[in-house]
Structure formats: C-alpha cells, structure tokens
Amino acid sequence: MVSRVVFGRGSFNQLSDILEPKRLNVKAPFIYLVDDVFKGNAWLTSRISLAYEDQLLFISADKEPTTSQVDALVEDIILTYKDRPSGIIGIGGGTLLDLAKAVSIMLTNKGESKDYQGWDLVKSPAIYHVGIPTISGTGSEVSRTTVLTGPKRKLGINSDYTPFDQVILDPELTKDVPTDQWFYTGMDCFIHCVESLKGTYLNAFSQSYGEKAYDLCKEIFVEANGSKEALQDKLMMASWHGGMSIAYSQVGVAHALSYGLGYLLGTKHGIGNCIVFDHLEEFYPEDVALFKHMKTIHNIKLPQGICAQLADDEFDTMINVALGLEPLWENALGKNWKQTITREKLRTLYEKM
C-alpha cells in the first residue's frame, strides 16, 4: 500500500516541503515526469520548485507507455547523472504515473523493463517515487502495477515495490480535464469496481473499497450530486477506492480484452475499457445497462467498428494477449474459465467492437 497520502484542494503546494527531506545530496536530483499538456501552463509548473540539478521532463500521454520508452528514460537518467536520483515524481494521468513507477523500479533493477512484466519479478526496491494525479479514475496512483506495452504483450510490472511512496491528491489539478476524457477515466474506475465486486477473488477488504467507489460513481455520473468542485473531490476518492479494491482482488473480462486492443491498435486504456464493456452484457448485465445509461446522460458516443477491417492474424494477436492474462479470467469466471473462454468466443467479442 501507499505509505503516505496528502489530500485536499491546494495540497499540490506542499510538494516542495514533502520532497526536501528526501533529497540525498545536491548532486542527486529529483526528476519530474510531467504530462506535456501542462507545458507552458504556469498555473501548475510555477509551483514546481527546481533546485540544484533537478530536471523537469514533459512527456506526451497521447500513447500508452511502452517498455522501450521506460528503458530510454532510464538510460538517459543514468548517463546524465553520476548519482542516483533522489526521487521520481509523476504528474499527470495514468500514463505518466505508470511511467514514474516503472522508471523508479528500473533505476535499481538490472536488465530491461520487459523482463519484469508479470507478477512479483522485481527483486530490488525502487527509488523514492511520488504520484500526483491530474485526472481521476485510473487508480494508478494507488495500484501495485505499472501497465506497459512491450514487444510481445501488454502487461503490468506487478510487485510490492511498484506502489508510490507518497501520493498527493489535489482535486484542483483535474479542473481542466475534457468531458470525454473525464468520462473514460471515470468509467475505468467504475469498471474496476464492477470487476472486483463480481469476481471470484472478492474478499471483505476489496469489497468495502469497491462498494464505496461504485456508489461514488453513481453519485457522480448518474445523480450529479454536488457542485463541480464536490464532484471532482468525489471522483478523486472514487479512483483511490477503486484502485484499492483491485489491489486486493483483480480486474476481469473488460480489462483482459482491452489489453488486446491496446497492444494491437494502441487504444488508450480508458476508452478501450469503455468500448469493450459496452458489449459485455453476458458477463455483467446490470452494470452494462447502467454504463449505457451513463453514456446517454453524458452524450458519449463511443468509436464503432474499430475491429472491422482486421485480418485473421491481427485478431489472433489480440486474442493471444487477452488469453495470457490468466489471473483476470480466473477472477472473472473461476478456475474453470477455460471451459467458457475459447479463441472463438474472444473472436466473436472482438468482432462486435
């Protein structure tokens, strides 16, 4: 679990006070990985205090994070600085937070990041790393995984060393998120809750967090209960609770299929989950009906026919990625999931998208 959390509107202003005691020496910089949507945005960047050899790197979140991107960032840091950095700070949505977690791990573990895609493969603790979400829903700020697209698969580095050492939850940072992106990442949170609560891995710990996040999602996306600021606060906490729920259970069908879309087509995680979940009445009938209702309320039009022109080998690639995520299928359908989930079944589901 994340060991230290600060929550509150304006809490981003405490960043310097939080970081300074963690500085190892004047030659050990803090490296800030920041979503490039904030490039030239003085409202945010002016509050990042750079000292000594600290570095601020603007990184595009247009594409999902990759293992090669992580390895390039790590190599650049190692070649630039003689001393290991004092810490890595990720500022942005799930892409930037996952990059920050992965870079902090790979600065202390040999080899390439693709070698650590899987469960509990990381042997050495990561360097100090801080997560500051500027969009709510992904749960990356609290999860023990960093999802990366590698040369052979899309899969997270899942380990006890992945979670952030410190998280700053400032709902003000989400004020300029576009409506469609707000919906997609919010539905990522909603789907986290559904797959946790309806999964075979469910336990009292994950259930308590999942139920709270599920109720918050209904308050936000169905009832619109509260001011704009109150809804921002609620979604940030829904994201946290949803991430905590899957940390002690697992996701399911939507995420397994979405990873296939992400690997082959580069479909962003939030919208990919929405495209998939829209066709999963067989697995989550009541929740898919609620999802469609929320789509209507917020006038969201999902992309259609993204798999219409795919060749057989491309379908096979997506199916291979999805089938490789065995814990997700076991959580969704139990230990005998292979009796239900066949290649033909997945091909039929992908053809609907």
VEXDREN-2710 file (C-alpha; in Angstrom, 1 decimal):
% VEXDREN-2710
k/r/px/py/pz
1/MET/0.0/0.0/0.0
2/VAL/1.0/3.6/-0.5
3/SER/2.5/4.6/2.8
4/ARG/1.9/8.4/2.8
5/VAL/-1.0/10.4/1.3
6/VAL/-2.0/14.0/1.3
7/PHE/-5.5/15.0/0.2
8/GLY/-7.1/18.4/-0.3
9/ARG/-7.6/21.2/-2.7
10/GLY/-4.4/23.2/-3.0
11/SER/-2.3/20.4/-1.4
12/PHE/0.0/20.4/-4.5
13/ASN/1.6/23.5/-2.9
14/GLN/3.1/21.2/-0.3
15/LEU/5.2/19.3/-2.8
16/SER/8.5/21.1/-2.0
17/ASP/8.1/20.6/1.7
18/ILE/7.4/17.0/1.2
19/LEU/10.3/16.4/-1.1
20/GLU/13.1/18.4/0.5
21/PRO/13.8/15.9/3.4
22/LYS/14.1/13.2/0.8
23/ARG/16.9/14.8/-1.1
24/LEU/20.0/12.6/-0.9
25/ASN/22.6/15.3/-1.8
26/VAL/23.0/18.3/-4.1
27/LYS/24.0/16.0/-7.0
28/ALA/21.1/13.6/-6.6
29/PRO/18.3/15.3/-8.5
30/PHE/14.5/15.0/-8.4
31/ILE/13.3/14.0/-11.8
32/TYR/9.8/15.3/-12.6
33/LEU/7.9/13.4/-15.4
34/VAL/5.0/15.8/-16.4
35/ASP/2.2/15.4/-18.9
36/ASP/3.1/17.8/-21.8
37/VAL/-0.4/19.1/-21.7
38/PHE/0.9/21.3/-18.9
39/LYS/3.8/22.7/-21.0
40/GLY/3.6/26.4/-20.8
41/ASN/0.9/26.2/-18.0
42/ALA/2.4/28.4/-15.3
43/TRP/-0.5/27.7/-13.0
44/LEU/1.0/24.3/-12.4
45/THR/4.6/24.5/-13.4
46/SER/5.4/27.6/-11.4
47/ARG/4.6/25.7/-8.3
48/ILE/7.3/23.1/-9.0
49/SER/10.5/24.2/-7.2
50/LEU/13.6/23.1/-9.1
51/ALA/16.9/23.2/-7.2
52/TYR/20.5/22.0/-7.9
53/GLU/20.3/19.5/-10.8
54/ASP/16.6/18.8/-10.7
55/GLN/15.0/18.1/-14.1
56/LEU/11.5/18.6/-15.4
57/LEU/10.7/16.4/-18.4
58/PHE/7.5/17.0/-20.4
59/ILE/6.2/13.7/-21.8
60/SER/3.2/13.1/-24.2
61/ALA/0.4/11.0/-22.9
62/ASP/-1.1/10.5/-26.4
63/LYS/0.1/6.9/-26.5
64/GLU/0.2/4.2/-23.8
65/PRO/3.5/3.8/-22.0
66/THR/5.9/1.2/-23.5
67/THR/8.8/-0.8/-22.2
68/SER/11.2/0.9/-24.7
69/GLN/10.1/4.3/-23.5
70/VAL/10.9/3.3/-19.9
71/ASP/14.3/1.9/-20.9
72/ALA/15.2/5.1/-22.8
73/LEU/14.2/7.3/-19.9
74/VAL/16.3/5.2/-17.5
75/GLU/19.3/5.2/-19.8
76/ASP/19.1/9.0/-20.2
77/ILE/19.0/9.5/-16.5
78/ILE/21.9/7.1/-15.8
79/LEU/24.1/8.7/-18.5
80/THR/23.2/12.3/-17.4
81/TYR/23.8/12.0/-13.6
82/LYS/26.6/10.4/-11.7
83/ASP/24.5/10.0/-8.6
84/ARG/21.3/8.1/-8.5
85/PRO/18.3/10.5/-8.4
86/SER/16.7/11.4/-5.0
87/GLY/13.3/10.5/-6.5
88/ILE/11.0/10.3/-9.4
89/ILE/7.8/12.4/-9.4
90/GLY/5.0/11.6/-11.8
91/ILE/2.5/14.4/-12.6
92/GLY/-0.4/13.5/-14.9
93/GLY/-2.8/10.8/-15.7
94/GLY/-2.3/7.0/-15.7
95/THR/0.3/7.1/-18.4
96/LEU/2.6/9.5/-16.5
97/LEU/2.0/7.8/-13.2
98/ASP/2.8/4.4/-14.7
99/LEU/6.0/5.8/-16.3
100/ALA/7.1/7.2/-13.0
101/LYS/6.6/3.9/-11.2
102/ALA/8.4/1.9/-13.9
103/VAL/11.4/4.3/-14.2
104/SER/11.8/4.2/-10.4
105/ILE/11.9/0.4/-10.5
106/MET/14.3/0.1/-13.4
107/LEU/16.8/2.5/-11.8
108/THR/17.5/-0.2/-9.2
109/ASN/16.9/-3.4/-11.2
110/LYS/19.2/-4.7/-14.0
111/GLY/18.0/-5.6/-17.5
112/GLU/15.1/-4.3/-19.5
113/SER/11.7/-3.4/-18.3
114/LYS/10.1/-6.1/-20.4
115/ASP/11.8/-8.7/-18.2
116/TYR/9.7/-7.5/-15.3
117/GLN/6.3/-7.7/-16.9
118/GLY/4.4/-10.1/-14.7
119/TRP/3.8/-10.8/-11.1
120/ASP/6.4/-10.3/-8.4
121/LEU/9.5/-10.4/-10.6
122/VAL/11.1/-7.2/-9.2
123/LYS/13.8/-8.1/-6.6
124/SER/15.2/-4.7/-5.5
125/PRO/13.2/-1.8/-4.0
126/ALA/12.5/1.1/-6.3
127/ILE/13.9/4.6/-5.6
128/TYR/11.7/7.1/-3.8
129/HIS/8.8/7.9/-6.1
130/VAL/5.8/10.2/-5.8
131/GLY/2.5/10.2/-7.7
132/ILE/0.4/13.3/-8.4
133/PRO/-2.7/12.5/-10.5
134/THR/-4.1/15.3/-12.6
135/ILE/-7.1/13.2/-13.8
136/SER/-9.2/10.8/-11.7
137/GLY/-10.2/7.3/-12.4
138/THR/-7.3/5.1/-13.4
139/GLY/-6.4/4.1/-9.9
140/SER/-2.7/4.2/-11.0
141/GLU/-1.9/6.4/-8.0
142/VAL/-2.6/3.6/-5.6
143/SER/-2.1/0.3/-7.6
144/ARG/0.8/-2.1/-7.3
145/THR/1.1/-2.3/-11.1
146/THR/2.5/-0.2/-13.9
147/VAL/0.9/-1.2/-17.2
148/LEU/3.3/-1.2/-20.1
149/THR/3.1/-2.3/-23.7
150/GLY/6.1/-4.5/-24.5
151/PRO/7.4/-6.2/-27.6
152/LYS/5.3/-9.3/-27.0
153/ARG/2.5/-8.2/-24.7
154/LYS/0.7/-5.5/-22.8
155/LEU/1.1/-6.3/-19.1
156/GLY/2.0/-4.6/-15.8
157/ILE/5.0/-4.8/-13.6
158/ASN/3.1/-6.1/-10.6
159/SER/5.1/-6.0/-7.4
160/ASP/5.3/-4.8/-3.8
161/TYR/7.9/-2.3/-4.9
162/THR/5.6/-0.7/-7.5
163/PRO/3.3/1.5/-5.3
164/PHE/4.3/5.1/-4.8
165/ASP/6.0/6.1/-1.5
166/GLN/3.9/9.3/-1.5
167/VAL/0.8/10.4/-3.2
168/ILE/-0.6/14.0/-3.4
169/LEU/-4.4/14.0/-4.2
170/ASP/-5.3/17.6/-5.2
171/PRO/-8.7/17.7/-6.9
172/GLU/-8.0/21.2/-8.2
173/LEU/-5.5/19.7/-10.7
174/THR/-8.4/18.0/-12.5
175/LYS/-10.3/21.2/-13.3
176/ASP/-9.5/21.4/-17.0
177/VAL/-10.0/17.7/-17.9
178/PRO/-12.1/17.5/-21.2
179/THR/-15.6/15.9/-20.7
180/ASP/-14.9/12.8/-22.8
181/GLN/-11.6/12.1/-21.0
182/TRP/-13.3/12.7/-17.7
183/PHE/-15.9/10.1/-18.7
184/TYR/-13.5/7.5/-20.0
185/THR/-11.2/7.5/-16.9
186/GLY/-14.3/7.7/-14.6
187/MET/-15.6/4.6/-16.3
188/ASP/-12.2/2.9/-15.8
189/CYS/-12.9/3.4/-12.1
190/PHE/-16.5/2.1/-12.5
191/ILE/-15.3/-1.0/-14.3
192/HIS/-12.6/-1.6/-11.7
193/CYS/-15.4/-1.8/-9.1
194/VAL/-17.6/-4.0/-11.2
195/GLU/-14.9/-6.5/-12.0
196/SER/-13.7/-6.6/-8.4
197/LEU/-17.2/-6.9/-6.8
198/LYS/-18.3/-9.5/-9.3
199/GLY/-15.1/-11.5/-9.2
200/THR/-14.2/-14.8/-7.5
201/TYR/-11.2/-13.1/-5.8
202/LEU/-13.6/-10.9/-3.8
203/ASN/-12.8/-10.5/-0.1
204/ALA/-14.0/-8.2/2.7
205/PHE/-11.1/-5.8/2.2
206/SER/-11.7/-5.3/-1.6
207/GLN/-15.5/-5.4/-1.2
208/SER/-15.5/-2.5/1.3
209/TYR/-13.4/-0.3/-1.1
210/GLY/-15.2/-1.4/-4.2
211/GLU/-18.7/-0.8/-2.9
212/LYS/-17.7/2.8/-1.8
213/ALA/-16.2/3.6/-5.2
214/TYR/-19.2/2.1/-7.0
215/ASP/-21.6/4.3/-5.0
216/LEU/-19.5/7.4/-5.6
217/CYS/-19.5/6.7/-9.4
218/LYS/-23.3/6.6/-9.3
219/GLU/-23.4/9.9/-7.4
220/ILE/-21.1/11.5/-9.9
221/PHE/-22.3/10.1/-13.3
222/VAL/-26.0/9.4/-12.6
223/GLU/-27.1/11.8/-9.9
224/ALA/-24.6/14.6/-10.4
225/ASN/-24.8/15.1/-6.7
226/GLY/-23.0/18.2/-5.7
227/SER/-21.1/21.2/-7.1
228/LYS/-18.4/20.8/-9.8
229/GLU/-15.8/21.0/-7.1
230/ALA/-17.5/18.4/-5.0
231/LEU/-17.8/16.1/-7.9
232/GLN/-14.1/16.5/-8.6
233/ASP/-13.4/15.6/-5.0
234/LYS/-15.6/12.6/-5.1
235/LEU/-14.1/11.2/-8.4
236/MET/-10.6/11.5/-7.0
237/MET/-11.7/9.5/-4.0
238/ALA/-13.6/7.0/-6.1
239/SER/-10.4/6.5/-8.1
240/TRP/-8.5/5.8/-4.9
241/HIS/-11.0/3.4/-3.5
242/GLY/-11.4/1.6/-6.8
243/GLY/-7.7/1.2/-7.1
244/MET/-7.6/-0.2/-3.5
245/SER/-10.3/-2.6/-4.3
246/ILE/-8.5/-4.3/-7.2
247/ALA/-5.2/-4.2/-5.3
248/TYR/-6.6/-6.9/-3.0
249/SER/-8.6/-8.7/-5.7
250/GLN/-8.3/-8.4/-9.5
251/VAL/-9.9/-7.0/-12.6
252/GLY/-11.7/-9.1/-15.2
253/VAL/-13.2/-9.6/-18.7
254/ALA/-13.2/-5.9/-19.8
255/HIS/-9.5/-5.3/-18.9
256/ALA/-8.4/-8.6/-20.4
257/LEU/-10.0/-7.7/-23.8
258/SER/-9.0/-4.1/-23.5
259/TYR/-5.3/-5.0/-23.2
260/GLY/-5.6/-6.8/-26.6
261/LEU/-7.0/-3.6/-28.2
262/GLY/-4.2/-1.5/-26.5
263/TYR/-1.5/-3.8/-27.7
264/LEU/-2.6/-4.1/-31.3
265/LEU/-4.3/-0.8/-32.0
266/GLY/-2.8/1.5/-29.4
267/THR/-6.3/2.1/-28.0
268/LYS/-6.0/4.2/-24.8
269/HIS/-6.9/2.3/-21.7
270/GLY/-9.9/4.3/-20.5
271/ILE/-11.7/4.4/-23.9
272/GLY/-10.6/0.8/-24.6
273/ASN/-12.3/-0.4/-21.4
274/CYS/-15.5/1.5/-22.4
275/ILE/-15.5/0.0/-26.0
276/VAL/-15.2/-3.5/-24.5
277/PHE/-17.6/-3.1/-21.6
278/ASP/-20.3/-1.9/-23.9
279/HIS/-20.5/-5.5/-25.3
280/LEU/-20.3/-7.5/-22.0
281/GLU/-24.0/-7.9/-21.1
282/GLU/-23.3/-11.7/-20.9
283/PHE/-20.9/-11.2/-18.0
284/TYR/-22.1/-8.1/-16.2
285/PRO/-25.7/-7.5/-17.3
286/GLU/-26.9/-5.0/-14.7
287/ASP/-23.7/-3.0/-14.7
288/VAL/-23.5/-2.8/-18.5
289/ALA/-27.1/-1.5/-18.5
290/LEU/-26.1/1.2/-16.0
291/PHE/-23.0/2.0/-18.1
292/LYS/-25.2/2.6/-21.2
293/HIS/-27.5/4.8/-19.1
294/MET/-24.5/6.9/-18.0
295/LYS/-23.3/7.1/-21.7
296/THR/-26.7/8.5/-22.6
297/ILE/-26.8/11.0/-19.7
298/HIS/-23.4/12.5/-20.7
299/ASN/-24.0/12.2/-24.5
300/ILE/-20.9/10.0/-25.0
301/LYS/-20.5/8.4/-28.5
302/LEU/-18.0/5.5/-28.5
303/PRO/-16.0/4.7/-31.6
304/GLN/-17.6/1.9/-33.6
305/GLY/-16.1/-0.7/-35.9
306/ILE/-12.5/-0.4/-34.7
307/CYS/-12.0/-4.1/-35.4
308/ALA/-14.0/-4.2/-38.7
309/GLN/-11.0/-4.3/-41.1
310/LEU/-8.7/-6.5/-39.1
311/ALA/-7.1/-9.6/-40.6
312/ASP/-7.1/-13.1/-39.0
313/ASP/-3.5/-12.7/-37.7
314/GLU/-4.4/-9.4/-36.1
315/PHE/-7.4/-11.0/-34.3
316/ASP/-5.0/-13.8/-33.2
317/THR/-2.6/-11.2/-31.8
318/MET/-5.3/-9.6/-29.6
319/ILE/-6.7/-13.0/-28.5
320/ASN/-3.2/-14.1/-27.5
321/VAL/-2.7/-11.0/-25.4
322/ALA/-6.1/-11.4/-23.7
323/LEU/-5.7/-15.2/-23.0
324/GLY/-2.3/-14.5/-21.5
325/LEU/-3.9/-12.7/-18.6
326/GLU/-4.9/-15.8/-16.7
327/PRO/-5.5/-14.2/-13.2
328/LEU/-8.0/-11.8/-14.8
329/TRP/-10.0/-14.6/-16.3
330/GLU/-9.9/-16.7/-13.1
331/ASN/-11.1/-13.8/-11.1
332/ALA/-14.0/-13.2/-13.5
333/LEU/-15.1/-16.8/-14.1
334/GLY/-13.3/-19.1/-11.6
335/LYS/-10.7/-21.8/-12.0
336/ASN/-12.6/-23.5/-14.9
337/TRP/-12.7/-20.3/-17.0
338/LYS/-11.1/-22.1/-20.0
339/GLN/-14.3/-24.1/-20.5
340/THR/-16.1/-20.8/-21.3
341/ILE/-13.4/-18.6/-22.8
342/THR/-12.3/-20.1/-26.1
343/ARG/-10.5/-18.4/-29.0
344/GLU/-13.7/-18.5/-31.0
345/LYS/-15.5/-16.8/-28.1
346/LEU/-13.0/-14.0/-28.0
347/ARG/-13.0/-13.6/-31.7
348/THR/-16.8/-13.1/-31.6
349/LEU/-16.5/-10.5/-28.9
350/TYR/-13.8/-8.5/-30.7
351/GLU/-15.8/-8.6/-34.0
352/LYS/-18.6/-6.7/-32.2
353/MET/-16.3/-3.8/-31.4
END
